[in-house]
Amino acid sequence: DVCSSDLAVVRHGPAPDGWVTTVRLATSRRVLVASDAYLATHGMPRSLAELEGHHGVLYTNRAIDWRFEGPNDPAIVHPRPRLRVNNGLVMRDAAAAGLGIALLPTFLLHGAPERLRVLDVGAEAEGAEIHLAFLKHQGASARLRALIAHLQAAFGDPPYWDRPDARA
């Protein structure tokens, strides 16, 4: 039986403050990807400045920019929006179809078809974390604690999709 104290959601990125408790499950790297067809037509960006003019496949629930780690503040790139969607798998497939460059978490590339090339623009994209979130007032039931432990062990540290033998 499942009861309300067992309800939770796995979330990529920050969770709303105040009404939920979050437990970190894994880190999440993000990389820029594009298809060979897109790169043949539009060229290979080799720096953040060159990235500015490229078409982007963007996530609807984020700002229309890509953020990269910098020495003091993040570097921000504003691609030309080509497509905005609310699903990472659709973003991956759109980039593979040649619609533009996408900034994707590496777990979406693990085991993906070899249709995408990871781009090196000389900067690391801003990362995120994967959390399990549940309502603060419900607390973590024994089932939720077991799920958290299982997911943390299954993902690993570093997560299996970012290990050297994984496609990235």
C-alpha atoms as an extended CHARMM CRD file, in Angstrom:
* protein
*
       168  EXT
         1         1  ASP       CA              0.0000000000        0.0000000000        0.0000000000  PROA      1               0.0000000000
         2         2  VAL       CA              1.1410000000        3.5240000000       -0.7800000000  PROA      2               0.0000000000
         3         3  CYS       CA              0.1210000000        6.3000000000        1.5640000000  PROA      3               0.0000000000
         4         4  SER       CA              0.5090000000       10.0690000000        1.3510000000  PROA      4               0.0000000000
         5         5  SER       CA              3.7120000000        9.9350000000        3.4280000000  PROA      5               0.0000000000
         6         6  ASP       CA              5.2910000000        7.9710000000        0.5590000000  PROA      6               0.0000000000
         7         7  LEU       CA              4.6590000000       10.6110000000       -2.1230000000  PROA      7               0.0000000000
         8         8  ALA       CA              7.7670000000       12.1800000000       -3.6090000000  PROA      8               0.0000000000
         9         9  VAL       CA              9.1560000000       13.4690000000       -6.8760000000  PROA      9               0.0000000000
        10        10  VAL       CA             12.5920000000       13.1490000000       -8.4580000000  PROA      10              0.0000000000
        11        11  ARG       CA             13.6140000000       16.5950000000       -9.6440000000  PROA      11              0.0000000000
        12        12  HSD       CA             16.4940000000       17.8660000000      -11.7670000000  PROA      12              0.0000000000
        13        13  GLY       CA             17.5750000000       21.3110000000      -10.6120000000  PROA      13              0.0000000000
        14        14  PRO       CA             16.4650000000       23.4750000000       -7.7080000000  PROA      14              0.0000000000
        15        15  ALA       CA             13.2480000000       22.7830000000       -5.8440000000  PROA      15              0.0000000000
        16        16  PRO       CA             10.8290000000       25.4310000000       -4.6270000000  PROA      16              0.0000000000
        17        17  ASP       CA             11.7260000000       26.7580000000       -1.1870000000  PROA      17              0.0000000000
        18        18  GLY       CA              9.4850000000       26.5120000000        1.8010000000  PROA      18              0.0000000000
        19        19  TRP       CA              7.0610000000       23.6650000000        1.3890000000  PROA      19              0.0000000000
        20        20  VAL       CA              9.2800000000       20.7420000000        0.3500000000  PROA      20              0.0000000000
        21        21  THR       CA             12.2380000000       18.8980000000        1.7660000000  PROA      21              0.0000000000
        22        22  THR       CA             14.8980000000       17.8530000000       -0.7340000000  PROA      22              0.0000000000
        23        23  VAL       CA             17.5590000000       15.1770000000       -0.5160000000  PROA      23              0.0000000000
        24        24  ARG       CA             20.4010000000       15.1910000000       -3.0540000000  PROA      24              0.0000000000
        25        25  LEU       CA             20.5800000000       11.9870000000       -5.0890000000  PROA      25              0.0000000000
        26        26  ALA       CA             23.3530000000       12.8550000000       -7.5520000000  PROA      26              0.0000000000
        27        27  THR       CA             25.2100000000       15.6380000000       -9.3020000000  PROA      27              0.0000000000
        28        28  SER       CA             24.3600000000       16.5130000000      -12.8740000000  PROA      28              0.0000000000
        29        29  ARG       CA             26.7560000000       17.8680000000      -15.4730000000  PROA      29              0.0000000000
        30        30  ARG       CA             25.4460000000       19.6280000000      -18.5650000000  PROA      30              0.0000000000
        31        31  VAL       CA             27.0910000000       19.7200000000      -21.9700000000  PROA      31              0.0000000000
        32        32  LEU       CA             26.3860000000       21.3980000000      -25.2860000000  PROA      32              0.0000000000
        33        33  VAL       CA             25.4810000000       19.0120000000      -28.0980000000  PROA      33              0.0000000000
        34        34  ALA       CA             24.7080000000       19.3190000000      -31.7940000000  PROA      34              0.0000000000
        35        35  SER       CA             24.3780000000       17.0380000000      -34.7890000000  PROA      35              0.0000000000
        36        36  ASP       CA             27.0170000000       16.7570000000      -37.4950000000  PROA      36              0.0000000000
        37        37  ALA       CA             24.4180000000       18.0630000000      -39.9770000000  PROA      37              0.0000000000
        38        38  TYR       CA             23.8460000000       21.2350000000      -37.9310000000  PROA      38              0.0000000000
        39        39  LEU       CA             27.5980000000       21.7860000000      -37.5110000000  PROA      39              0.0000000000
        40        40  ALA       CA             28.2320000000       21.2480000000      -41.2420000000  PROA      40              0.0000000000
        41        41  THR       CA             25.7230000000       23.9910000000      -42.0590000000  PROA      41              0.0000000000
        42        42  HSD       CA             26.4100000000       26.4770000000      -39.2390000000  PROA      42              0.0000000000
        43        43  GLY       CA             30.0050000000       25.7620000000      -38.2370000000  PROA      43              0.0000000000
        44        44  MET       CA             31.5950000000       24.4920000000      -35.0380000000  PROA      44              0.0000000000
        45        45  PRO       CA             31.5910000000       27.0490000000      -32.2020000000  PROA      45              0.0000000000
        46        46  ARG       CA             34.9400000000       26.9520000000      -30.3810000000  PROA      46              0.0000000000
        47        47  SER       CA             34.3730000000       29.7060000000      -27.8130000000  PROA      47              0.0000000000
        48        48  LEU       CA             31.5670000000       31.2970000000      -25.8300000000  PROA      48              0.0000000000
        49        49  ALA       CA             31.6950000000       34.3150000000      -28.1580000000  PROA      49              0.0000000000
        50        50  GLU       CA             31.2170000000       32.0860000000      -31.2320000000  PROA      50              0.0000000000
        51        51  LEU       CA             28.3150000000       30.3280000000      -29.5000000000  PROA      51              0.0000000000
        52        52  GLU       CA             26.2720000000       33.5710000000      -29.3230000000  PROA      52              0.0000000000
        53        53  GLY       CA             25.1610000000       33.4670000000      -32.9680000000  PROA      53              0.0000000000
        54        54  HSD       CA             24.0430000000       29.8430000000      -33.0120000000  PROA      54              0.0000000000
        55        55  HSD       CA             20.5020000000       28.4490000000      -32.9380000000  PROA      55              0.0000000000
        56        56  GLY       CA             19.4580000000       26.9990000000      -29.5930000000  PROA      56              0.0000000000
        57        57  VAL       CA             17.0630000000       24.2540000000      -28.6140000000  PROA      57              0.0000000000
        58        58  LEU       CA             16.0120000000       25.5900000000      -25.2310000000  PROA      58              0.0000000000
        59        59  TYR       CA             14.1920000000       24.3720000000      -22.1400000000  PROA      59              0.0000000000
        60        60  THR       CA             10.9290000000       26.2610000000      -21.5800000000  PROA      60              0.0000000000
        61        61  ASN       CA             11.1900000000       26.4900000000      -17.7940000000  PROA      61              0.0000000000
        62        62  ARG       CA             14.5790000000       28.2560000000      -17.7950000000  PROA      62              0.0000000000
        63        63  ALA       CA             15.7810000000       31.6240000000      -18.9640000000  PROA      63              0.0000000000
        64        64  ILE       CA             16.6910000000       31.9130000000      -22.6480000000  PROA      64              0.0000000000
        65        65  ASP       CA             20.3960000000       31.6520000000      -21.9180000000  PROA      65              0.0000000000
        66        66  TRP       CA             23.1600000000       29.2010000000      -21.2140000000  PROA      66              0.0000000000
        67        67  ARG       CA             25.3590000000       29.7020000000      -18.1580000000  PROA      67              0.0000000000
        68        68  PHE       CA             28.9670000000       28.6470000000      -17.8690000000  PROA      68              0.0000000000
        69        69  GLU       CA             31.2060000000       28.5900000000      -14.8300000000  PROA      69              0.0000000000
        70        70  GLY       CA             33.5460000000       31.5570000000      -14.6810000000  PROA      70              0.0000000000
        71        71  PRO       CA             36.3220000000       32.6040000000      -12.2900000000  PROA      71              0.0000000000
        72        72  ASN       CA             34.0540000000       35.0970000000      -10.4540000000  PROA      72              0.0000000000
        73        73  ASP       CA             30.5970000000       35.1870000000      -12.0060000000  PROA      73              0.0000000000
        74        74  PRO       CA             28.9650000000       32.8690000000      -14.4980000000  PROA      74              0.0000000000
        75        75  ALA       CA             29.4460000000       33.6510000000      -18.1690000000  PROA      75              0.0000000000
        76        76  ILE       CA             26.0780000000       33.9560000000      -19.8970000000  PROA      76              0.0000000000
        77        77  VAL       CA             25.4570000000       33.1500000000      -23.5680000000  PROA      77              0.0000000000
        78        78  HSD       CA             22.2440000000       34.0790000000      -25.3890000000  PROA      78              0.0000000000
        79        79  PRO       CA             21.6830000000       31.7270000000      -28.3370000000  PROA      79              0.0000000000
        80        80  ARG       CA             19.1340000000       32.4750000000      -31.0470000000  PROA      80              0.0000000000
        81        81  PRO       CA             16.0310000000       30.5090000000      -29.9520000000  PROA      81              0.0000000000
        82        82  ARG       CA             15.0280000000       27.9750000000      -32.6040000000  PROA      82              0.0000000000
        83        83  LEU       CA             12.7850000000       25.7770000000      -30.4690000000  PROA      83              0.0000000000
        84        84  ARG       CA             11.5850000000       25.8630000000      -26.8350000000  PROA      84              0.0000000000
        85        85  VAL       CA             10.2290000000       22.6890000000      -25.2400000000  PROA      85              0.0000000000
        86        86  ASN       CA              9.6300000000       21.3780000000      -21.7360000000  PROA      86              0.0000000000
        87        87  ASN       CA             11.1390000000       17.9150000000      -22.1690000000  PROA      87              0.0000000000
        88        88  GLY       CA             14.8250000000       17.0050000000      -22.2390000000  PROA      88              0.0000000000
        89        89  LEU       CA             14.3000000000       13.9850000000      -24.4900000000  PROA      89              0.0000000000
        90        90  VAL       CA             12.5510000000       16.1690000000      -27.0640000000  PROA      90              0.0000000000
        91        91  MET       CA             15.4440000000       18.6440000000      -26.8040000000  PROA      91              0.0000000000
        92        92  ARG       CA             17.9200000000       15.8170000000      -27.4050000000  PROA      92              0.0000000000
        93        93  ASP       CA             15.9860000000       14.5340000000      -30.4110000000  PROA      93              0.0000000000
        94        94  ALA       CA             15.5870000000       18.0500000000      -31.8600000000  PROA      94              0.0000000000
        95        95  ALA       CA             19.3330000000       18.6270000000      -31.5850000000  PROA      95              0.0000000000
        96        96  ALA       CA             19.9760000000       15.2230000000      -33.1850000000  PROA      96              0.0000000000
        97        97  ALA       CA             17.6370000000       16.2230000000      -36.0270000000  PROA      97              0.0000000000
        98        98  GLY       CA             19.7950000000       19.2860000000      -36.7140000000  PROA      98              0.0000000000
        99        99  LEU       CA             17.5080000000       22.0320000000      -35.3710000000  PROA      99              0.0000000000
       100       100  GLY       CA             20.1960000000       23.6140000000      -33.1930000000  PROA      100             0.0000000000
       101       101  ILE       CA             22.5090000000       23.2790000000      -30.2330000000  PROA      101             0.0000000000
       102       102  ALA       CA             21.1120000000       22.0070000000      -26.9280000000  PROA      102             0.0000000000
       103       103  LEU       CA             22.4930000000       22.2430000000      -23.4040000000  PROA      103             0.0000000000
       104       104  LEU       CA             21.6100000000       18.8740000000      -21.8900000000  PROA      104             0.0000000000
       105       105  PRO       CA             22.3030000000       16.9780000000      -18.7040000000  PROA      105             0.0000000000
       106       106  THR       CA             24.6890000000       14.1380000000      -19.4170000000  PROA      106             0.0000000000
       107       107  PHE       CA             22.2390000000       11.5360000000      -18.0920000000  PROA      107             0.0000000000
       108       108  LEU       CA             20.1260000000       12.2020000000      -21.2140000000  PROA      108             0.0000000000
       109       109  LEU       CA             23.1020000000       11.2560000000      -23.3870000000  PROA      109             0.0000000000
       110       110  HSD       CA             23.9590000000        8.0210000000      -21.5780000000  PROA      110             0.0000000000
       111       111  GLY       CA             23.0890000000        5.2090000000      -23.9660000000  PROA      111             0.0000000000
       112       112  ALA       CA             21.7670000000        7.6900000000      -26.5540000000  PROA      112             0.0000000000
       113       113  PRO       CA             22.3470000000        7.1150000000      -30.2540000000  PROA      113             0.0000000000
       114       114  GLU       CA             25.6500000000        8.4070000000      -31.5830000000  PROA      114             0.0000000000
       115       115  ARG       CA             23.9070000000       11.1920000000      -33.5180000000  PROA      115             0.0000000000
       116       116  LEU       CA             25.1530000000       13.9870000000      -31.2560000000  PROA      116             0.0000000000
       117       117  ARG       CA             28.5680000000       15.5680000000      -30.8740000000  PROA      117             0.0000000000
       118       118  VAL       CA             29.5990000000       17.1270000000      -27.5380000000  PROA      118             0.0000000000
       119       119  LEU       CA             30.9260000000       20.6420000000      -28.1580000000  PROA      119             0.0000000000
       120       120  ASP       CA             34.0040000000       22.1190000000      -26.4740000000  PROA      120             0.0000000000
       121       121  VAL       CA             33.7410000000       25.8970000000      -26.1790000000  PROA      121             0.0000000000
       122       122  GLY       CA             36.4740000000       26.2260000000      -23.5580000000  PROA      122             0.0000000000
       123       123  ALA       CA             34.1350000000       26.5350000000      -20.5560000000  PROA      123             0.0000000000
       124       124  GLU       CA             32.2180000000       24.1470000000      -18.3230000000  PROA      124             0.0000000000
       125       125  ALA       CA             28.4420000000       24.5750000000      -18.3360000000  PROA      125             0.0000000000
       126       126  GLU       CA             26.7680000000       25.3210000000      -15.0340000000  PROA      126             0.0000000000
       127       127  GLY       CA             25.7920000000       22.0560000000      -13.3830000000  PROA      127             0.0000000000
       128       128  ALA       CA             22.7860000000       21.0420000000      -11.3360000000  PROA      128             0.0000000000
       129       129  GLU       CA             21.7330000000       18.3600000000       -8.9050000000  PROA      129             0.0000000000
       130       130  ILE       CA             19.1160000000       15.6320000000       -8.9000000000  PROA      130             0.0000000000
       131       131  HSD       CA             16.9320000000       15.6110000000       -5.7890000000  PROA      131             0.0000000000
       132       132  LEU       CA             14.1340000000       13.6370000000       -4.2890000000  PROA      132             0.0000000000
       133       133  ALA       CA             11.5670000000       16.1250000000       -2.9680000000  PROA      133             0.0000000000
       134       134  PHE       CA              8.6940000000       15.4980000000       -0.6040000000  PROA      134             0.0000000000
       135       135  LEU       CA              6.3380000000       17.6690000000        1.4230000000  PROA      135             0.0000000000
       136       136  LYS       CA              7.9480000000       19.0110000000        4.5940000000  PROA      136             0.0000000000
       137       137  HSD       CA              4.9840000000       18.2160000000        6.7860000000  PROA      137             0.0000000000
       138       138  GLN       CA              4.9720000000       14.5310000000        5.8110000000  PROA      138             0.0000000000
       139       139  GLY       CA              8.5670000000       13.7230000000        6.7680000000  PROA      139             0.0000000000
       140       140  ALA       CA             10.5840000000       10.8970000000        5.2530000000  PROA      140             0.0000000000
       141       141  SER       CA              8.8260000000        7.5870000000        5.7880000000  PROA      141             0.0000000000
       142       142  ALA       CA             10.8220000000        4.3620000000        5.9980000000  PROA      142             0.0000000000
       143       143  ARG       CA              9.8660000000        3.6680000000        2.3690000000  PROA      143             0.0000000000
       144       144  LEU       CA             11.1500000000        7.0730000000        1.2400000000  PROA      144             0.0000000000
       145       145  ARG       CA             14.3950000000        6.6000000000        3.1770000000  PROA      145             0.0000000000
       146       146  ALA       CA             14.8240000000        3.2070000000        1.4930000000  PROA      146             0.0000000000
       147       147  LEU       CA             14.1240000000        4.7430000000       -1.9310000000  PROA      147             0.0000000000
       148       148  ILE       CA             16.6550000000        7.5280000000       -1.2960000000  PROA      148             0.0000000000
       149       149  ALA       CA             19.3370000000        5.0360000000       -0.2570000000  PROA      149             0.0000000000
       150       150  HSD       CA             18.5980000000        2.8280000000       -3.2720000000  PROA      150             0.0000000000
       151       151  LEU       CA             18.7250000000        5.7110000000       -5.7840000000  PROA      151             0.0000000000
       152       152  GLN       CA             21.9100000000        7.1710000000       -4.3010000000  PROA      152             0.0000000000
       153       153  ALA       CA             23.5920000000        3.7620000000       -4.5190000000  PROA      153             0.0000000000
       154       154  ALA       CA             22.2510000000        3.0610000000       -8.0280000000  PROA      154             0.0000000000
       155       155  PHE       CA             23.3350000000        6.4690000000       -9.3800000000  PROA      155             0.0000000000
       156       156  GLY       CA             26.7230000000        6.4080000000       -7.6030000000  PROA      156             0.0000000000
       157       157  ASP       CA             29.1850000000        9.2090000000       -6.9410000000  PROA      157             0.0000000000
       158       158  PRO       CA             30.1430000000       10.1850000000       -9.5780000000  PROA      158             0.0000000000
       159       159  PRO       CA             26.9180000000        9.0310000000      -11.2140000000  PROA      159             0.0000000000
       160       160  TYR       CA             27.2420000000        6.0990000000      -13.6070000000  PROA      160             0.0000000000
       161       161  TRP       CA             26.4210000000        8.2790000000      -16.6270000000  PROA      161             0.0000000000
       162       162  ASP       CA             29.4670000000       10.5000000000      -15.9580000000  PROA      162             0.0000000000
       163       163  ARG       CA             32.0310000000        7.7460000000      -15.4140000000  PROA      163             0.0000000000
       164       164  PRO       CA             34.8870000000        7.4880000000      -17.9330000000  PROA      164             0.0000000000
       165       165  ASP       CA             33.4220000000        4.3700000000      -19.5800000000  PROA      165             0.0000000000
       166       166  ALA       CA             30.0590000000        6.1340000000      -20.2060000000  PROA      166             0.0000000000
       167       167  ARG       CA             29.2420000000        7.9810000000      -23.4170000000  PROA      167             0.0000000000
       168       168  ALA       CA             29.4010000000       11.7600000000      -22.7430000000  PROA      168             0.0000000000
